[in-house]
Amino acid sequence: MGKLFNVSASPHVRSKDSTQSIMTDVCIAMLPATAFGVFQFGVHALLVVIATVLGCVVSEYVYEKIMKKPITITDMSAVVTGMILALNMPWDIPLWIPVLGSVFAIVIVKQIYGGLGQNFMNPALAGRCFLLLSFAGKMSSFTMDGWTGATPLAQLKAGESVDVMAMFIGRIPGTIGEVSVIALLIGAAYMVYKKVITLRIPVTYIVTVAVFAFLFGQHDLTYVAAHICGGGLIFGAFFMATDYVTSPITPNGQIVFGVLLGILTGLFRIFGGSAEGVSYAIIIGNMLVPLIEKYTLPKAFGREGKKA
C-alpha cells in the first residue's frame, strides 16, 4: 500500500519558478536601462522611477484592501508594471503624472479585470497610452543637455539624417528607458539566460519592422537601423510584447503575434502621423491574442471517431 501513487489534478509537471521569482528577474533585467537613464538624465529620472513604482504598489495594496481581496504586492508584478511605465516616461515630467498613470494601470486595467493573469492588455502600456492621450504635450517633449528637441525617429520622419551609433549607445533624447539599445540588450540577454522569455516574439517583431521599413520606407540600411534602434522598439519587443498574460502561449501564435506587431508598428511609423507606434501596436496586438490563439492552437493527438 505504501507504493501507491497519489492521484492529483493537473498540472503534473511543475516548475520551481514562481510569479515572484519571474517578476524579480524582469526587474533585474530592467536595471541596466534604468541606470543608464538616471546617468544620462539625472536625479529627477530616478525620482520618476521611484514615484511610479510606489504609485503602482500602493494602488494595488489600497484597492485589494478596500475590496477585501488577498494582498498580492509581494509577487512583484506591480513593481514590474511601475518600472515599465516609468521607463516610458520623459525624465523631466512632473511626478504626479506618472503616479496618475500608475493608478490607471493598476486599478482600471489590472485589478478591475481580476488582477494578475486576467488583464486583457499590458497595464503599463495602457497607462502610458492613457497619459499620451491626456497629456500629449508633456509626454511628447524630450529634453537633453539643456535643449528640447525631437526624437531621432521624428527627425527621420521629417527627412533629416540621424546618428545611428548615438541611438545604439543612448546619447539621444527620449524616454528614460528606451534610449540605450546596449543597456536594453544586456537586460534582454539576462532574461533569455534565465529562461524568462524566448526569442520567438522579439526577433519576429524586430525583423518584421526591419523588412517593413525597407520595403515601404527607404531602401537604405541606415534608415532601417534607425527604425530598429529608435522609438522604444527594443524595449517593447523584449520587455512588453513578451508579457505572459497578454501574449500568445502557442509557438505559431507567438510568431503571428510578432509579425502583427511589426506590421502595425511599421504602419504607424511610416504611414501614420506619429513617428512612434510601439505602444499602440502592442496594445492592439494584446486585444487580438484570443483570436490568434484560436487559430494557432495545436490539434489534439489522434482523431475523432465516427458518431453512431
Buried (B, 14 or more C-beta within 10 A) or exposed (E): EEEEEEEEEEEEEEEEEEBEBBBBBBBBBBBBBBEBBBEBBEEBBBBBBEBBBBBBBBBBBEBBEEEEEEEBBEBBBBBBBBBBBBBBBBBBBEBEBBBBBBBBBBBBBBBEEEBBEEBBBBBBBBBBBBBBEEBEEBBBBBEBEEEEBBBBBBBBBEEEEBBBEEBBBBBBBBBBBBBBBEBBBBBBEBBBEBEBBEBBBBBBBBBBBBBBBBEEBBEEEEBBBBBBBBBBBBBBBBBBBBBEBBBBEBEBBBBBBBBBBBBBBBBBBBEBEBBBBBBBBBBBBBEBBEEBBEEBEEEEEEEEEEEE
